[in-house]
Amino acid sequence: MDINFILKNSLKVHRNLISRPLMSNLIKTVFLCLYLLVYLGTSAQTITLNKKRISAEKVVLAIQQQSGYNMLYASGLVQKGQKIDLALKKAPLAQALDEAVSQQTYNYEIIGRTIVFKPRKDEKIEGTPSFNSTKNRQDDKVDLGYTSTTKRENVGAYSQVMKEDIDRNSSSNMLDLIANLPGVSVSGTSIVVRRANSITSSTAPLILLDGIEFPASSVNTLDPKMVQSITVLKDASSTAMYGSRGGNGVITITTRRGGDSDQYDDGTGSITKNKDGSIKLNNVYIKQLMNQITLWYNLQVTYENKSPEGYYSGRLTNDIPLSELLYILESAGIKLKREGKVIMISE
């Protein structure tokens, strides 16, 4: 039997079987299947939540987890939300959100795959830089070693570096950090505080670690990542309580373990990296949030106010287009302006 003859006739049969009407129907079927897949994927984003007197924070968390959407909001906005009753069973996302905010002082906006909660018109909520805050930066604490005061009350000469500045500094060396403080010079392992009036032959300042004397020669054994703040007290009015021991100046170092949680406005929250590459934001200070974003998108950030206000919570991923992410930040209450690779945060 001629094999070539069989193959040629077989191909003719197959061509006849796949006629033009059949091919047209096949294409329509493929498109219908694709449409159904998209539809089912969207419909799958339903919310089931049947609870009485559930807190606003738990409602927001449940919606985020069940929908898989990103989320961003000023922490104080949702923290002040009232408890509500919900009876949702496979409710569409929009319906669940409508019911979640119906009794609250905030509303929502869906931007791409990110849900942003924001104040309703004319509402003033603490926790964002664009709204009034009850805290004055002059009331920030200044660590004096055995005690503390505020910037407003302190009249002595001092310089200070805070946790967010330490986090931005790539140095893993404590002496390098201290050397960058105004009024301090470092040579090798020797530290000298300028403007100090020593009555002893030594030039080493008194160093207090969480209120306990610490040898100056061992400063470089400390891990900068564990430091909450470094304060240098320079003149007699600042060091008077230490007597002659403070004659060479005083350097107080507060660790993140030793300091109380609300000691400074530099972020008491946390950023958790999830297995899927997203990050969970838990009451994160605005500088921490912006630091993470600048790492993702290779940007620089500057602040009109060196001590901006605002704490944020939610979930974000680094696959959001930059222009969309900036809109999300603005919707959440962060006033910003972009010029090339630089983001300016204003208040």
C-alpha positions in Angstrom: 0.0 0.0 0.0 1.3 3.5 -0.9 1.9 5.4 2.3 2.0 8.8 0.5 -1.4 8.2 -1.0 -2.9 7.4 2.4 -1.3 10.5 4.0 -2.5 12.9 1.3 -6.1 11.6 1.5 -6.0 11.7 5.3 -5.1 15.4 5.2 -7.9 16.1 2.8 -10.4 14.5 5.1 -9.2 16.6 8.1 -9.4 19.8 6.0 -12.9 19.0 5.1 -13.9 18.2 8.7 -12.6 21.6 9.9 -14.8 23.7 7.7 -15.1 27.4 7.9 -18.3 27.4 10.0 -16.8 24.9 12.4 -13.6 27.0 12.7 -15.7 30.1 13.4 -17.7 28.2 16.1 -14.4 26.9 17.6 -13.0 30.4 17.9 -16.3 31.6 19.5 -16.1 28.8 22.0 -12.5 29.6 23.0 -13.4 33.3 23.6 -16.4 32.2 25.6 -14.2 30.0 27.8 -11.8 32.9 28.3 -14.6 35.2 29.3 -16.0 32.7 31.8 -12.6 32.3 33.4 -12.3 36.1 33.9 -15.9 36.2 35.2 -15.4 33.4 37.6 -12.2 34.9 38.8 -13.9 38.2 39.6 -16.9 36.4 41.2 -14.6 34.4 43.4 -13.7 37.7 45.2 -16.6 37.3 47.6 -16.7 38.1 51.3 -18.2 35.9 54.1 -18.3 37.5 57.5 -21.1 36.9 60.1 -20.2 38.7 63.3 -21.8 40.9 65.9 -20.0 43.8 67.5 -16.9 43.2 65.4 -14.2 45.9 65.5 -13.5 48.0 62.4 -9.9 46.8 62.3 -11.0 43.1 62.2 -13.5 43.9 59.4 -10.8 45.6 57.3 -8.4 42.6 57.9 -11.0 40.1 57.0 -11.9 41.9 53.7 -8.2 42.1 52.8 -7.5 38.4 53.5 -10.6 37.1 51.7 -10.3 39.4 48.7 -6.6 39.2 48.2 -6.5 42.9 47.4 -3.9 45.4 48.6 -4.9 47.9 51.2 -3.7 51.2 52.7 -5.1 53.6 55.3 -4.1 55.9 58.1 -4.0 53.7 61.2 -5.9 56.2 63.4 -8.7 56.3 60.8 -9.7 52.7 61.3 -8.6 52.4 64.9 -11.3 55.0 65.9 -13.9 53.1 63.9 -17.0 51.8 65.8 -17.9 48.1 66.2 -20.6 46.9 63.8 -22.8 43.9 63.1 -22.2 42.2 59.7 -24.0 39.3 58.1 -22.2 38.7 54.8 -22.4 35.4 52.9 -20.5 35.3 49.6 -21.2 39.0 49.2 -19.5 40.8 46.3 -16.5 42.9 47.3 -18.2 46.2 46.6 -21.2 45.2 48.7 -19.0 44.1 51.6 -17.1 47.4 51.5 -20.3 49.4 51.4 -21.6 47.7 54.5 -18.3 47.9 56.3 -18.1 51.7 56.0 -21.8 52.6 56.2 -21.6 53.5 59.9 -18.0 54.8 59.9 -16.4 58.2 59.5 -14.5 57.0 56.6 -15.2 55.8 53.0 -13.3 53.7 50.5 -11.8 53.9 47.0 -10.7 50.9 44.9 -7.6 51.8 42.8 -6.6 48.9 40.6 -6.3 46.1 43.1 -5.8 48.3 46.1 -8.5 49.4 48.6 -7.8 52.8 50.2 -9.8 53.9 53.3 -10.0 57.7 53.7 -12.0 60.2 55.7 -15.4 61.3 54.5 -15.5 65.0 53.6 -14.9 67.4 56.4 -13.8 64.6 58.8 -10.6 65.3 60.8 -8.7 62.1 61.7 -5.4 61.9 63.6 -2.8 59.8 62.0 -2.2 61.4 58.6 0.0 64.4 57.8 -2.8 66.1 55.9 -5.0 66.4 59.0 -4.6 68.2 62.3 -2.6 66.4 64.9 -2.8 66.9 68.6 1.0 66.3 69.1 3.5 69.1 68.9 7.0 68.1 67.9 8.3 70.3 70.7 6.9 67.7 73.1 9.2 65.0 71.7 11.3 63.4 74.4 15.0 64.2 74.8 16.8 61.4 76.7 19.1 62.7 79.4 20.3 59.3 80.6 18.8 58.9 84.1 15.7 60.9 83.2 14.1 62.6 80.2 12.7 66.0 79.2 11.1 67.5 76.1 12.5 69.7 73.4 10.3 72.5 74.7 11.6 72.2 78.2 15.2 71.4 77.5 17.4 74.6 77.5 20.8 72.9 77.2 22.9 72.3 74.1 22.4 68.8 72.6 22.4 66.9 69.3 20.4 63.8 68.5 20.0 61.1 65.9 16.8 59.1 65.8 15.9 55.6 64.7 14.7 56.5 61.2 18.0 58.3 60.5 19.9 55.3 61.8 17.9 53.0 59.6 18.7 55.1 56.5 22.4 55.1 57.4 24.2 52.2 55.8 27.0 52.2 58.4 27.2 49.1 60.7 29.7 51.0 62.9 28.5 52.9 66.0 31.5 55.2 66.0 30.7 56.3 62.5 27.1 57.1 63.6 28.4 59.1 66.6 31.0 60.9 64.5 28.2 62.3 62.3 26.6 64.1 65.2 27.3 67.8 65.5 29.7 68.7 68.2 31.4 65.3 68.3 34.7 64.2 66.9 36.0 60.6 66.7 39.6 59.5 66.1 40.1 55.8 66.1 38.1 54.7 69.2 38.5 58.0 71.0 35.4 60.2 71.3 35.5 63.9 72.1 32.5 66.1 72.8 33.3 69.7 71.8 32.1 72.5 74.0 32.4 70.3 77.1 34.5 71.7 79.9 36.5 68.9 81.5 38.2 69.2 84.9 39.9 65.8 84.5 42.8 64.7 82.4 40.6 62.3 80.4 38.7 63.5 77.4 36.3 60.5 77.2 32.6 61.5 77.6 30.3 59.8 80.0 28.3 57.2 78.1 25.0 55.9 79.4 23.3 52.8 77.8 19.6 52.7 78.8 20.6 54.8 81.8 23.5 52.6 82.9 27.2 53.7 82.6 28.9 52.0 79.6 32.6 52.1 78.8 33.5 54.4 75.9 36.0 51.9 74.7 33.3 49.3 74.1 30.8 51.6 72.1 31.7 50.0 68.8 30.6 46.6 70.1 27.0 47.8 70.0 24.8 47.0 67.0 23.4 50.2 65.4 20.2 48.3 64.4 19.3 47.9 68.1 19.6 51.6 68.8 16.5 53.8 69.2 18.3 57.1 69.7 21.7 58.7 70.4 21.7 62.0 72.3 24.8 64.1 72.9 24.6 66.6 75.9 27.3 69.3 75.5 27.1 72.1 78.0 26.9 72.6 81.7 23.2 73.0 81.9 22.6 69.7 80.2 25.3 67.7 82.1 24.9 69.4 85.6 23.1 66.3 87.1 26.3 64.2 86.4 28.7 66.5 88.3 32.3 66.1 87.4 31.6 62.8 85.5 29.8 64.8 82.9 32.5 67.4 82.4 33.6 65.8 79.1 30.0 65.7 77.9 27.4 63.0 78.0 26.3 60.6 75.3 23.1 58.7 76.1 22.2 55.7 74.0 18.7 54.2 74.2 18.1 50.8 72.7 14.9 49.6 71.0 14.6 47.0 73.8 15.3 49.4 76.6 13.1 52.3 75.5 9.4 52.3 76.1 7.2 51.8 73.0 5.9 55.4 72.7 9.2 57.0 73.4 9.6 58.7 70.0 7.5 59.5 67.0 9.7 57.3 64.8 7.5 54.3 64.3 6.2 51.9 66.9 4.8 49.6 64.2 6.3 47.0 62.0 6.7 46.0 58.4 6.4 42.2 57.8 7.5 40.6 54.5 5.1 37.9 53.4 6.0 34.8 51.4 4.3 36.1 48.3 6.6 39.2 48.3 4.0 41.6 49.7 4.5 43.5 52.9 2.1 43.9 55.8 2.0 47.4 57.4 1.1 47.6 61.1 0.9 51.2 62.3 4.0 52.1 60.4 5.5 55.6 60.6 5.4 57.5 57.3 9.2 57.6 57.0 9.4 53.8 57.4 6.7 53.4 54.7 8.4 55.8 52.3 11.8 54.1 52.9 10.3 50.8 51.8 8.8 52.4 48.7 12.1 54.1 47.7 13.8 50.7 48.0 11.2 49.1 45.7 11.2 51.8 43.0 14.8 53.2 43.3 13.6 56.6 44.4 14.7 59.3 46.8 12.4 61.0 49.3 12.7 64.4 50.9 10.5 65.9 53.6 9.3 69.5 53.8 9.0 68.9 57.6 11.9 67.0 59.0 9.5 65.4 61.5 6.4 64.5 59.4 3.4 63.0 61.0 1.4 59.9 60.0 1.1 56.2 60.7 -0.2 53.7 58.2 -1.5 50.1 58.0 -2.5 47.7 55.3 -0.8 45.6 52.7 1.2 46.5 49.6 3.1 44.8 46.7 6.0 46.0 44.6 4.2 45.2 41.3 2.0 48.3 41.5 2.8 50.8 38.7 4.6 53.8 40.3 2.1 56.3 39.0 -0.8 54.2 40.5 1.1 53.8 43.8 1.6 57.6 44.2 -2.1 58.1 43.6 -2.8 55.5 46.3 -0.6 57.3 48.7 -2.3 60.6 48.0 -5.7 59.0 48.4 -4.6 57.7 51.8 -3.8 61.3 52.9 -0.1 61.7 52.0 0.6 65.0 50.3 3.4 64.5 47.8 5.0 65.8 44.7 7.3 63.9 42.3 10.1 65.4 40.3 11.9 62.6 38.4 13.4 60.2 40.9 12.7 62.4 43.9 9.5 62.4 46.0 8.8 65.4 48.1 6.5 64.8 51.1 4.7 68.0 52.3 2.3 68.7 55.1 
